[in-house]
Amino acid sequence: IKMDITRSIIRSSAWFLSLSHINLMICKGVRDLTWLMFAPNLTMISVDGAYELEEIISKEKANDVGEEEEAEVVLFQKLSWLIYQS
């Protein structure tokens, strides 16, 4: 997902606000999960088979979002499970 194209769509989606669990399995081409920043109520993230994943949150993309909003963002405040298997 390209952050610059989908940022406004993701932010305006009530679905992302109510998302509490995400399970990603066998994801080709996924290099980061920065888009999860827009799901503030996540309690569980499970990633299995994302062989090209380089980072969960891209620091550069996260900084771009922070500059736009001019506020410090605390990510995953409700997260209790993070499962990663490659």
PDB file of N, CA, C and O in Angstrom, chain B, residues numbered from 101:
ATOM      1  N   ILE B 101       0.859  -1.173   0.000  1.00  0.00           N
ATOM      2  CA  ILE B 101       0.000   0.000   0.000  1.00  0.00           C
ATOM      3  C   ILE B 101       0.896   1.224   0.000  1.00  0.00           C
ATOM      4  O   ILE B 101       1.784   1.354   0.842  1.00  0.00           O
ATOM      5  N   LYS B 102       0.664   2.103  -0.929  1.00  0.00           N
ATOM      6  CA  LYS B 102       1.438   3.335  -0.965  1.00  0.00           C
ATOM      7  C   LYS B 102       0.798   4.337  -0.037  1.00  0.00           C
ATOM      8  O   LYS B 102      -0.389   4.639  -0.159  1.00  0.00           O
ATOM      9  N   MET B 103       1.586   4.857   0.900  1.00  0.00           N
ATOM     10  CA  MET B 103       1.056   5.769   1.908  1.00  0.00           C
ATOM     11  C   MET B 103       0.508   7.051   1.300  1.00  0.00           C
ATOM     12  O   MET B 103      -0.532   7.538   1.744  1.00  0.00           O
ATOM     13  N   ASP B 104       1.174   7.611   0.300  1.00  0.00           N
ATOM     14  CA  ASP B 104       0.741   8.892  -0.234  1.00  0.00           C
ATOM     15  C   ASP B 104      -0.583   8.790  -0.989  1.00  0.00           C
ATOM     16  O   ASP B 104      -1.322   9.773  -1.053  1.00  0.00           O
ATOM     17  N   ILE B 105      -0.895   7.651  -1.551  1.00  0.00           N
ATOM     18  CA  ILE B 105      -2.127   7.482  -2.308  1.00  0.00           C
ATOM     19  C   ILE B 105      -3.292   7.135  -1.389  1.00  0.00           C
ATOM     20  O   ILE B 105      -4.398   7.641  -1.580  1.00  0.00           O
ATOM     21  N   THR B 106      -3.063   6.291  -0.409  1.00  0.00           N
ATOM     22  CA  THR B 106      -4.168   5.766   0.372  1.00  0.00           C
ATOM     23  C   THR B 106      -4.367   6.430   1.723  1.00  0.00           C
ATOM     24  O   THR B 106      -5.335   6.113   2.414  1.00  0.00           O
ATOM     25  N   ARG B 107      -3.496   7.330   2.120  1.00  0.00           N
ATOM     26  CA  ARG B 107      -3.557   7.931   3.457  1.00  0.00           C
ATOM     27  C   ARG B 107      -4.928   8.524   3.765  1.00  0.00           C
ATOM     28  O   ARG B 107      -5.484   8.245   4.827  1.00  0.00           O
ATOM     29  N   SER B 108      -5.487   9.334   2.870  1.00  0.00           N
ATOM     30  CA  SER B 108      -6.772   9.972   3.160  1.00  0.00           C
ATOM     31  C   SER B 108      -7.915   8.964   3.169  1.00  0.00           C
ATOM     32  O   SER B 108      -8.867   9.119   3.934  1.00  0.00           O
ATOM     33  N   ILE B 109      -7.836   7.942   2.336  1.00  0.00           N
ATOM     34  CA  ILE B 109      -8.872   6.909   2.302  1.00  0.00           C
ATOM     35  C   ILE B 109      -8.861   6.121   3.607  1.00  0.00           C
ATOM     36  O   ILE B 109      -9.916   5.880   4.195  1.00  0.00           O
ATOM     37  N   ILE B 110      -7.687   5.722   4.060  1.00  0.00           N
ATOM     38  CA  ILE B 110      -7.561   4.943   5.286  1.00  0.00           C
ATOM     39  C   ILE B 110      -8.031   5.752   6.482  1.00  0.00           C
ATOM     40  O   ILE B 110      -8.775   5.239   7.318  1.00  0.00           O
ATOM     41  N   ARG B 111      -7.612   7.001   6.578  1.00  0.00           N
ATOM     42  CA  ARG B 111      -7.997   7.846   7.712  1.00  0.00           C
ATOM     43  C   ARG B 111      -9.499   8.039   7.811  1.00  0.00           C
ATOM     44  O   ARG B 111     -10.051   8.105   8.909  1.00  0.00           O
ATOM     45  N   SER B 112     -10.152   8.128   6.683  1.00  0.00           N
ATOM     46  CA  SER B 112     -11.590   8.414   6.706  1.00  0.00           C
ATOM     47  C   SER B 112     -12.428   7.153   6.891  1.00  0.00           C
ATOM     48  O   SER B 112     -13.652   7.238   7.000  1.00  0.00           O
ATOM     49  N   SER B 113     -11.802   6.011   6.928  1.00  0.00           N
ATOM     50  CA  SER B 113     -12.531   4.760   7.027  1.00  0.00           C
ATOM     51  C   SER B 113     -12.825   4.387   8.475  1.00  0.00           C
ATOM     52  O   SER B 113     -11.904   4.202   9.271  1.00  0.00           O
ATOM     53  N   ALA B 114     -14.100   4.278   8.813  1.00  0.00           N
ATOM     54  CA  ALA B 114     -14.501   3.857  10.157  1.00  0.00           C
ATOM     55  C   ALA B 114     -14.068   2.418  10.403  1.00  0.00           C
ATOM     56  O   ALA B 114     -13.872   2.008  11.547  1.00  0.00           O
ATOM     57  N   TRP B 115     -13.919   1.655   9.325  1.00  0.00           N
ATOM     58  CA  TRP B 115     -13.502   0.264   9.447  1.00  0.00           C
ATOM     59  C   TRP B 115     -12.133   0.181  10.115  1.00  0.00           C
ATOM     60  O   TRP B 115     -11.933  -0.671  10.981  1.00  0.00           O
ATOM     61  N   PHE B 116     -11.205   1.021   9.747  1.00  0.00           N
ATOM     62  CA  PHE B 116      -9.873   1.005  10.365  1.00  0.00           C
ATOM     63  C   PHE B 116      -9.945   1.362  11.844  1.00  0.00           C
ATOM     64  O   PHE B 116      -9.172   0.834  12.644  1.00  0.00           O
ATOM     65  N   LEU B 117     -10.841   2.233  12.210  1.00  0.00           N
ATOM     66  CA  LEU B 117     -10.977   2.617  13.614  1.00  0.00           C
ATOM     67  C   LEU B 117     -11.491   1.471  14.469  1.00  0.00           C
ATOM     68  O   LEU B 117     -11.162   1.390  15.653  1.00  0.00           O
ATOM     69  N   SER B 118     -12.291   0.586  13.891  1.00  0.00           N
ATOM     70  CA  SER B 118     -12.843  -0.527  14.664  1.00  0.00           C
ATOM     71  C   SER B 118     -12.027  -1.810  14.532  1.00  0.00           C
ATOM     72  O   SER B 118     -12.358  -2.816  15.161  1.00  0.00           O
ATOM     73  N   LEU B 119     -10.979  -1.792  13.736  1.00  0.00           N
ATOM     74  CA  LEU B 119     -10.141  -2.973  13.543  1.00  0.00           C
ATOM     75  C   LEU B 119      -9.376  -3.296  14.821  1.00  0.00           C
ATOM     76  O   LEU B 119      -8.643  -2.451  15.336  1.00  0.00           O
ATOM     77  N   SER B 120      -9.542  -4.516  15.338  1.00  0.00           N
ATOM     78  CA  SER B 120      -8.835  -4.896  16.562  1.00  0.00           C
ATOM     79  C   SER B 120      -7.853  -6.038  16.348  1.00  0.00           C
ATOM     80  O   SER B 120      -6.891  -6.154  17.107  1.00  0.00           O
ATOM     81  N   HIS B 121      -8.059  -6.883  15.347  1.00  0.00           N
ATOM     82  CA  HIS B 121      -7.169  -8.001  15.056  1.00  0.00           C
ATOM     83  C   HIS B 121      -6.820  -7.986  13.571  1.00  0.00           C
ATOM     84  O   HIS B 121      -7.667  -7.685  12.729  1.00  0.00           O
ATOM     85  N   ILE B 122      -5.583  -8.310  13.260  1.00  0.00           N
ATOM     86  CA  ILE B 122      -5.198  -8.466  11.861  1.00  0.00           C
ATOM     87  C   ILE B 122      -4.302  -9.684  11.747  1.00  0.00           C
ATOM     88  O   ILE B 122      -3.378  -9.871  12.539  1.00  0.00           O
ATOM     89  N   ASN B 123      -4.588 -10.510  10.751  1.00  0.00           N
ATOM     90  CA  ASN B 123      -3.827 -11.723  10.508  1.00  0.00           C
ATOM     91  C   ASN B 123      -3.395 -11.701   9.049  1.00  0.00           C
ATOM     92  O   ASN B 123      -4.229 -11.855   8.157  1.00  0.00           O
ATOM     93  N   LEU B 124      -2.116 -11.514   8.794  1.00  0.00           N
ATOM     94  CA  LEU B 124      -1.581 -11.471   7.438  1.00  0.00           C
ATOM     95  C   LEU B 124      -0.827 -12.769   7.182  1.00  0.00           C
ATOM     96  O   LEU B 124       0.086 -13.126   7.926  1.00  0.00           O
ATOM     97  N   MET B 125      -1.217 -13.467   6.126  1.00  0.00           N
ATOM     98  CA  MET B 125      -0.580 -14.744   5.807  1.00  0.00           C
ATOM     99  C   MET B 125      -0.132 -14.752   4.355  1.00  0.00           C
ATOM    100  O   MET B 125      -0.886 -14.391   3.452  1.00  0.00           O
ATOM    101  N   ILE B 126       1.108 -15.168   4.152  1.00  0.00           N
ATOM    102  CA  ILE B 126       1.706 -15.336   2.828  1.00  0.00           C
ATOM    103  C   ILE B 126       1.451 -14.104   1.958  1.00  0.00           C
ATOM    104  O   ILE B 126       0.671 -14.143   1.007  1.00  0.00           O
ATOM    105  N   CYS B 127       2.121 -13.029   2.306  1.00  0.00           N
ATOM    106  CA  CYS B 127       1.951 -11.741   1.636  1.00  0.00           C
ATOM    107  C   CYS B 127       3.189 -11.425   0.815  1.00  0.00           C
ATOM    108  O   CYS B 127       4.220 -11.038   1.365  1.00  0.00           O
ATOM    109  N   LYS B 128       3.092 -11.587  -0.491  1.00  0.00           N
ATOM    110  CA  LYS B 128       4.207 -11.263  -1.375  1.00  0.00           C
ATOM    111  C   LYS B 128       4.289  -9.761  -1.596  1.00  0.00           C
ATOM    112  O   LYS B 128       3.272  -9.098  -1.798  1.00  0.00           O
ATOM    113  N   GLY B 129       5.496  -9.234  -1.558  1.00  0.00           N
ATOM    114  CA  GLY B 129       5.715  -7.829  -1.877  1.00  0.00           C
ATOM    115  C   GLY B 129       5.472  -6.853  -0.744  1.00  0.00           C
ATOM    116  O   GLY B 129       5.681  -5.652  -0.918  1.00  0.00           O
ATOM    117  N   VAL B 130       5.038  -7.329   0.404  1.00  0.00           N
ATOM    118  CA  VAL B 130       4.794  -6.435   1.539  1.00  0.00           C
ATOM    119  C   VAL B 130       6.133  -6.143   2.213  1.00  0.00           C
ATOM    120  O   VAL B 130       6.785  -7.053   2.725  1.00  0.00           O
ATOM    121  N   ARG B 131       6.540  -4.878   2.212  1.00  0.00           N
ATOM    122  CA  ARG B 131       7.826  -4.490   2.789  1.00  0.00           C
ATOM    123  C   ARG B 131       7.686  -3.856   4.171  1.00  0.00           C
ATOM    124  O   ARG B 131       8.616  -3.894   4.977  1.00  0.00           O
ATOM    125  N   ASP B 132       6.516  -3.274   4.440  1.00  0.00           N
ATOM    126  CA  ASP B 132       6.267  -2.704   5.765  1.00  0.00           C
ATOM    127  C   ASP B 132       4.766  -2.703   6.030  1.00  0.00           C
ATOM    128  O   ASP B 132       3.953  -2.902   5.127  1.00  0.00           O
ATOM    129  N   LEU B 133       4.426  -2.475   7.286  1.00  0.00           N
ATOM    130  CA  LEU B 133       3.019  -2.461   7.701  1.00  0.00           C
ATOM    131  C   LEU B 133       2.649  -1.096   8.277  1.00  0.00           C
ATOM    132  O   LEU B 133       1.832  -0.999   9.193  1.00  0.00           O
ATOM    133  N   THR B 134       3.249  -0.063   7.739  1.00  0.00           N
ATOM    134  CA  THR B 134       3.052   1.287   8.252  1.00  0.00           C
ATOM    135  C   THR B 134       1.579   1.688   8.238  1.00  0.00           C
ATOM    136  O   THR B 134       1.144   2.456   9.096  1.00  0.00           O
ATOM    137  N   TRP B 135       0.823   1.192   7.297  1.00  0.00           N
ATOM    138  CA  TRP B 135      -0.603   1.518   7.213  1.00  0.00           C
ATOM    139  C   TRP B 135      -1.360   1.111   8.470  1.00  0.00           C
ATOM    140  O   TRP B 135      -2.461   1.606   8.711  1.00  0.00           O
ATOM    141  N   LEU B 136      -0.791   0.221   9.272  1.00  0.00           N
ATOM    142  CA  LEU B 136      -1.443  -0.163  10.527  1.00  0.00           C
ATOM    143  C   LEU B 136      -1.477   0.987  11.535  1.00  0.00           C
ATOM    144  O   LEU B 136      -2.200   0.919  12.529  1.00  0.00           O
ATOM    145  N   MET B 137      -0.708   2.029  11.286  1.00  0.00           N
ATOM    146  CA  MET B 137      -0.748   3.219  12.148  1.00  0.00           C
ATOM    147  C   MET B 137      -2.152   3.802  12.231  1.00  0.00           C
ATOM    148  O   MET B 137      -2.508   4.447  13.217  1.00  0.00           O
ATOM    149  N   PHE B 138      -2.945   3.571  11.191  1.00  0.00           N
ATOM    150  CA  PHE B 138      -4.272   4.152  11.104  1.00  0.00           C
ATOM    151  C   PHE B 138      -5.343   3.259  11.734  1.00  0.00           C
ATOM    152  O   PHE B 138      -6.539   3.518  11.601  1.00  0.00           O
ATOM    153  N   ALA B 139      -4.893   2.202  12.423  1.00  0.00           N
ATOM    154  CA  ALA B 139      -5.809   1.311  13.145  1.00  0.00           C
ATOM    155  C   ALA B 139      -5.447   1.394  14.625  1.00  0.00           C
ATOM    156  O   ALA B 139      -4.743   0.523  15.136  1.00  0.00           O
ATOM    157  N   PRO B 140      -5.916   2.424  15.315  1.00  0.00           N
ATOM    158  CA  PRO B 140      -5.469   2.699  16.681  1.00  0.00           C
ATOM    159  C   PRO B 140      -5.956   1.709  17.740  1.00  0.00           C
ATOM    160  O   PRO B 140      -5.461   1.715  18.868  1.00  0.00           O
ATOM    161  N   ASN B 141      -6.916   0.864  17.387  1.00  0.00           N
ATOM    162  CA  ASN B 141      -7.477  -0.055  18.380  1.00  0.00           C
ATOM    163  C   ASN B 141      -7.007  -1.497  18.223  1.00  0.00           C
ATOM    164  O   ASN B 141      -7.644  -2.417  18.736  1.00  0.00           O
ATOM    165  N   LEU B 142      -5.903  -1.698  17.522  1.00  0.00           N
ATOM    166  CA  LEU B 142      -5.386  -3.055  17.342  1.00  0.00           C
ATOM    167  C   LEU B 142      -4.957  -3.655  18.672  1.00  0.00           C
ATOM    168  O   LEU B 142      -4.236  -3.030  19.451  1.00  0.00           O
ATOM    169  N   THR B 143      -5.408  -4.865  18.914  1.00  0.00           N
ATOM    170  CA  THR B 143      -4.976  -5.603  20.105  1.00  0.00           C
ATOM    171  C   THR B 143      -4.120  -6.800  19.724  1.00  0.00           C
ATOM    172  O   THR B 143      -3.388  -7.328  20.561  1.00  0.00           O
ATOM    173  N   MET B 144      -4.205  -7.244  18.445  1.00  0.00           N
ATOM    174  CA  MET B 144      -3.408  -8.367  17.994  1.00  0.00           C
ATOM    175  C   MET B 144      -2.966  -8.175  16.548  1.00  0.00           C
ATOM    176  O   MET B 144      -3.772  -7.837  15.681  1.00  0.00           O
ATOM    177  N   ILE B 145      -1.683  -8.394  16.300  1.00  0.00           N
ATOM    178  CA  ILE B 145      -1.134  -8.409  14.952  1.00  0.00           C
ATOM    179  C   ILE B 145      -0.433  -9.751  14.789  1.00  0.00           C
ATOM    180  O   ILE B 145       0.438 -10.109  15.582  1.00  0.00           O
ATOM    181  N   SER B 146      -0.822 -10.490  13.752  1.00  0.00           N
ATOM    182  CA  SER B 146      -0.195 -11.771  13.448  1.00  0.00           C
ATOM    183  C   SER B 146       0.278 -11.744  12.002  1.00  0.00           C
ATOM    184  O   SER B 146      -0.507 -11.465  11.095  1.00  0.00           O
ATOM    185  N   VAL B 147       1.553 -12.031  11.784  1.00  0.00           N
ATOM    186  CA  VAL B 147       2.145 -12.023  10.444  1.00  0.00           C
ATOM    187  C   VAL B 147       2.829 -13.369  10.233  1.00  0.00           C
ATOM    188  O   VAL B 147       3.672 -13.777  11.033  1.00  0.00           O
ATOM    189  N   ASP B 148       2.461 -14.055   9.153  1.00  0.00           N
ATOM    190  CA  ASP B 148       3.032 -15.361   8.850  1.00  0.00           C
ATOM    191  C   ASP B 148       3.312 -15.435   7.352  1.00  0.00           C
ATOM    192  O   ASP B 148       2.392 -15.323   6.541  1.00  0.00           O
ATOM    193  N   GLY B 149       4.556 -15.619   6.988  1.00  0.00           N
ATOM    194  CA  GLY B 149       4.909 -15.801   5.587  1.00  0.00           C
ATOM    195  C   GLY B 149       5.067 -14.520   4.794  1.00  0.00           C
ATOM    196  O   GLY B 149       4.918 -14.534   3.572  1.00  0.00           O
ATOM    197  N   ALA B 150       5.363 -13.422   5.450  1.00  0.00           N
ATOM    198  CA  ALA B 150       5.654 -12.165   4.742  1.00  0.00           C
ATOM    199  C   ALA B 150       7.167 -12.085   4.568  1.00  0.00           C
ATOM    200  O   ALA B 150       7.852 -11.363   5.292  1.00  0.00           O
ATOM    201  N   TYR B 151       7.672 -12.835   3.603  1.00  0.00           N
ATOM    202  CA  TYR B 151       9.106 -13.038   3.447  1.00  0.00           C
ATOM    203  C   TYR B 151       9.877 -11.787   3.051  1.00  0.00           C
ATOM    204  O   TYR B 151      11.084 -11.708   3.281  1.00  0.00           O
ATOM    205  N   GLU B 152       9.205 -10.819   2.465  1.00  0.00           N
ATOM    206  CA  GLU B 152       9.874  -9.591   2.034  1.00  0.00           C
ATOM    207  C   GLU B 152       9.699  -8.452   3.034  1.00  0.00           C
ATOM    208  O   GLU B 152      10.146  -7.334   2.779  1.00  0.00           O
ATOM    209  N   LEU B 153       9.055  -8.721   4.166  1.00  0.00           N
ATOM    210  CA  LEU B 153       8.833  -7.701   5.190  1.00  0.00           C
ATOM    211  C   LEU B 153      10.170  -7.249   5.770  1.00  0.00           C
ATOM    212  O   LEU B 153      10.954  -8.064   6.257  1.00  0.00           O
ATOM    213  N   GLU B 154      10.420  -5.951   5.713  1.00  0.00           N
ATOM    214  CA  GLU B 154      11.675  -5.380   6.210  1.00  0.00           C
ATOM    215  C   GLU B 154      11.496  -4.695   7.561  1.00  0.00           C
ATOM    216  O   GLU B 154      12.418  -4.674   8.376  1.00  0.00           O
ATOM    217  N   GLU B 155      10.318  -4.138   7.799  1.00  0.00           N
ATOM    218  CA  GLU B 155      10.054  -3.444   9.050  1.00  0.00           C
ATOM    219  C   GLU B 155       8.542  -3.360   9.261  1.00  0.00           C
ATOM    220  O   GLU B 155       7.758  -3.383   8.311  1.00  0.00           O
ATOM    221  N   ILE B 156       8.162  -3.263  10.526  1.00  0.00           N
ATOM    222  CA  ILE B 156       6.735  -3.149  10.828  1.00  0.00           C
ATOM    223  C   ILE B 156       6.269  -1.728  10.478  1.00  0.00           C
ATOM    224  O   ILE B 156       5.318  -1.554   9.716  1.00  0.00           O
ATOM    225  N   ILE B 157       6.937  -0.729  11.033  1.00  0.00           N
ATOM    226  CA  ILE B 157       6.611   0.664  10.757  1.00  0.00           C
ATOM    227  C   ILE B 157       7.819   1.326  10.104  1.00  0.00           C
ATOM    228  O   ILE B 157       8.910   1.338  10.673  1.00  0.00           O
ATOM    229  N   SER B 158       7.624   1.869   8.922  1.00  0.00           N
ATOM    230  CA  SER B 158       8.686   2.593   8.236  1.00  0.00           C
ATOM    231  C   SER B 158       8.880   3.946   8.926  1.00  0.00           C
ATOM    232  O   SER B 158       7.959   4.762   8.971  1.00  0.00           O
ATOM    233  N   LYS B 159      10.055   4.175   9.450  1.00  0.00           N
ATOM    234  CA  LYS B 159      10.327   5.416  10.179  1.00  0.00           C
ATOM    235  C   LYS B 159      10.083   6.646   9.293  1.00  0.00           C
ATOM    236  O   LYS B 159       9.524   7.647   9.744  1.00  0.00           O
ATOM    237  N   GLU B 160      10.509   6.555   8.035  1.00  0.00           N
ATOM    238  CA  GLU B 160      10.331   7.682   7.118  1.00  0.00           C
ATOM    239  C   GLU B 160       8.852   7.978   6.879  1.00  0.00           C
ATOM    240  O   GLU B 160       8.435   9.135   6.915  1.00  0.00           O
ATOM    241  N   LYS B 161       8.054   6.924   6.632  1.00  0.00           N
ATOM    242  CA  LYS B 161       6.627   7.122   6.381  1.00  0.00           C
ATOM    243  C   LYS B 161       5.915   7.609   7.643  1.00  0.00           C
ATOM    244  O   LYS B 161       5.025   8.457   7.570  1.00  0.00           O
ATOM    245  N   ALA B 162       6.300   7.079   8.783  1.00  0.00           N
ATOM    246  CA  ALA B 162       5.691   7.501  10.049  1.00  0.00           C
ATOM    247  C   ALA B 162       6.004   8.970  10.324  1.00  0.00           C
ATOM    248  O   ALA B 162       5.137   9.706  10.794  1.00  0.00           O
ATOM    249  N   ASN B 163       7.228   9.402  10.039  1.00  0.00           N
ATOM    250  CA  ASN B 163       7.599  10.801  10.235  1.00  0.00           C
ATOM    251  C   ASN B 163       6.802  11.718   9.322  1.00  0.00           C
ATOM    252  O   ASN B 163       6.435  12.825   9.716  1.00  0.00           O
ATOM    253  N   ASP B 164       6.529  11.259   8.094  1.00  0.00           N
ATOM    254  CA  ASP B 164       5.724  12.048   7.164  1.00  0.00           C
ATOM    255  C   ASP B 164       4.328  12.279   7.726  1.00  0.00           C
ATOM    256  O   ASP B 164       3.787  13.380   7.614  1.00  0.00           O
ATOM    257  N   VAL B 165       3.750  11.264   8.321  1.00  0.00           N
ATOM    258  CA  VAL B 165       2.418  11.384   8.912  1.00  0.00           C
ATOM    259  C   VAL B 165       2.464  12.335  10.097  1.00  0.00           C
ATOM    260  O   VAL B 165       1.582  13.182  10.245  1.00  0.00           O
ATOM    261  N   GLY B 166       3.479  12.207  10.940  1.00  0.00           N
ATOM    262  CA  GLY B 166       3.617  13.063  12.115  1.00  0.00           C
ATOM    263  C   GLY B 166       3.772  14.528  11.746  1.00  0.00           C
ATOM    264  O   GLY B 166       3.213  15.397  12.415  1.00  0.00           O
ATOM    265  N   GLU B 167       4.529  14.814  10.683  1.00  0.00           N
ATOM    266  CA  GLU B 167       4.712  16.199  10.241  1.00  0.00           C
ATOM    267  C   GLU B 167       3.399  16.796   9.774  1.00  0.00           C
ATOM    268  O   GLU B 167       3.120  17.967  10.034  1.00  0.00           O
ATOM    269  N   GLU B 168       2.585  15.998   9.084  1.00  0.00           N
ATOM    270  CA  GLU B 168       1.296  16.480   8.597  1.00  0.00           C
ATOM    271  C   GLU B 168       0.360  16.838   9.734  1.00  0.00           C
ATOM    272  O   GLU B 168      -0.322  17.862   9.689  1.00  0.00           O
ATOM    273  N   GLU B 169       0.330  15.994  10.751  1.00  0.00           N
ATOM    274  CA  GLU B 169      -0.622  16.192  11.838  1.00  0.00           C
ATOM    275  C   GLU B 169      -0.079  17.062  12.951  1.00  0.00           C
ATOM    276  O   GLU B 169      -0.834  17.508  13.815  1.00  0.00           O
ATOM    277  N   GLU B 170       1.220  17.310  12.943  1.00  0.00           N
ATOM    278  CA  GLU B 170       1.883  18.134  13.955  1.00  0.00           C
ATOM    279  C   GLU B 170       1.542  17.685  15.377  1.00  0.00           C
ATOM    280  O   GLU B 170       1.353  18.506  16.274  1.00  0.00           O
ATOM    281  N   ALA B 171       1.470  16.387  15.559  1.00  0.00           N
ATOM    282  CA  ALA B 171       1.201  15.832  16.881  1.00  0.00           C
ATOM    283  C   ALA B 171       1.992  14.543  17.038  1.00  0.00           C
ATOM    284  O   ALA B 171       2.237  13.830  16.066  1.00  0.00           O
ATOM    285  N   GLU B 172       2.381  14.255  18.255  1.00  0.00           N
ATOM    286  CA  GLU B 172       3.097  13.020  18.514  1.00  0.00           C
ATOM    287  C   GLU B 172       2.101  11.866  18.534  1.00  0.00           C
ATOM    288  O   GLU B 172       1.076  11.924  19.214  1.00  0.00           O
ATOM    289  N   VAL B 173       2.419  10.823  17.783  1.00  0.00           N
ATOM    290  CA  VAL B 173       1.536   9.677  17.674  1.00  0.00           C
ATOM    291  C   VAL B 173       2.103   8.542  18.520  1.00  0.00           C
ATOM    292  O   VAL B 173       3.266   8.168  18.366  1.00  0.00           O
ATOM    293  N   VAL B 174       1.290   8.001  19.402  1.00  0.00           N
ATOM    294  CA  VAL B 174       1.681   6.829  20.187  1.00  0.00           C
ATOM    295  C   VAL B 174       1.008   5.633  19.534  1.00  0.00           C
ATOM    296  O   VAL B 174      -0.218   5.522  19.525  1.00  0.00           O
ATOM    297  N   LEU B 175       1.822   4.741  18.989  1.00  0.00           N
ATOM    298  CA  LEU B 175       1.288   3.621  18.228  1.00  0.00           C
ATOM    299  C   LEU B 175       0.952   2.424  19.100  1.00  0.00           C
ATOM    300  O   LEU B 175       1.621   2.151  20.096  1.00  0.00           O
ATOM    301  N   PHE B 176      -0.087   1.725  18.710  1.00  0.00           N
ATOM    302  CA  PHE B 176      -0.460   0.434  19.278  1.00  0.00           C
ATOM    303  C   PHE B 176      -0.592   0.453  20.798  1.00  0.00           C
ATOM    304  O   PHE B 176      -0.051  -0.423  21.472  1.00  0.00           O
ATOM    305  N   GLN B 177      -1.281   1.408  21.332  1.00  0.00           N
ATOM    306  CA  GLN B 177      -1.472   1.524  22.777  1.00  0.00           C
ATOM    307  C   GLN B 177      -2.224   0.335  23.365  1.00  0.00           C
ATOM    308  O   GLN B 177      -2.037   0.001  24.534  1.00  0.00           O
ATOM    309  N   LYS B 178      -3.071  -0.305  22.563  1.00  0.00           N
ATOM    310  CA  LYS B 178      -3.889  -1.408  23.063  1.00  0.00           C
ATOM    311  C   LYS B 178      -3.335  -2.782  22.669  1.00  0.00           C
ATOM    312  O   LYS B 178      -3.934  -3.805  23.002  1.00  0.00           O
ATOM    313  N   LEU B 179      -2.219  -2.814  21.978  1.00  0.00           N
ATOM    314  CA  LEU B 179      -1.659  -4.069  21.470  1.00  0.00           C
ATOM    315  C   LEU B 179      -1.215  -4.974  22.610  1.00  0.00           C
ATOM    316  O   LEU B 179      -0.439  -4.564  23.473  1.00  0.00           O
ATOM    317  N   SER B 180      -1.713  -6.208  22.609  1.00  0.00           N
ATOM    318  CA  SER B 180      -1.295  -7.172  23.626  1.00  0.00           C
ATOM    319  C   SER B 180      -0.610  -8.388  23.002  1.00  0.00           C
ATOM    320  O   SER B 180       0.083  -9.123  23.705  1.00  0.00           O
ATOM    321  N   TRP B 181      -0.788  -8.615  21.700  1.00  0.00           N
ATOM    322  CA  TRP B 181      -0.149  -9.732  21.016  1.00  0.00           C
ATOM    323  C   TRP B 181       0.473  -9.266  19.707  1.00  0.00           C
ATOM    324  O   TRP B 181      -0.161  -8.579  18.906  1.00  0.00           O
ATOM    325  N   LEU B 182       1.735  -9.656  19.509  1.00  0.00           N
ATOM    326  CA  LEU B 182       2.414  -9.470  18.227  1.00  0.00           C
ATOM    327  C   LEU B 182       3.070 -10.791  17.902  1.00  0.00           C
ATOM    328  O   LEU B 182       3.994 -11.224  18.591  1.00  0.00           O
ATOM    329  N   ILE B 183       2.591 -11.432  16.846  1.00  0.00           N
ATOM    330  CA  ILE B 183       3.103 -12.740  16.452  1.00  0.00           C
ATOM    331  C   ILE B 183       3.723 -12.594  15.070  1.00  0.00           C
ATOM    332  O   ILE B 183       3.077 -12.110  14.140  1.00  0.00           O
ATOM    333  N   TYR B 184       4.975 -13.014  14.938  1.00  0.00           N
ATOM    334  CA  TYR B 184       5.661 -12.944  13.641  1.00  0.00           C
ATOM    335  C   TYR B 184       6.338 -14.270  13.345  1.00  0.00           C
ATOM    336  O   TYR B 184       7.155 -14.749  14.131  1.00  0.00           O
ATOM    337  N   GLN B 185       6.000 -14.853  12.222  1.00  0.00           N
ATOM    338  CA  GLN B 185       6.645 -16.090  11.767  1.00  0.00           C
ATOM    339  C   GLN B 185       6.995 -15.912  10.294  1.00  0.00           C
ATOM    340  O   GLN B 185       6.164 -15.494   9.488  1.00  0.00           O
ATOM    341  N   SER B 186       8.230 -16.234   9.964  1.00  0.00           N
ATOM    342  CA  SER B 186       8.607 -16.135   8.541  1.00  0.00           C
ATOM    343  C   SER B 186       8.842 -17.497   7.953  1.00  0.00           C
ATOM    344  O   SER B 186       9.166 -17.612   6.771  1.00  0.00           O
TER     345      SER B 186
END
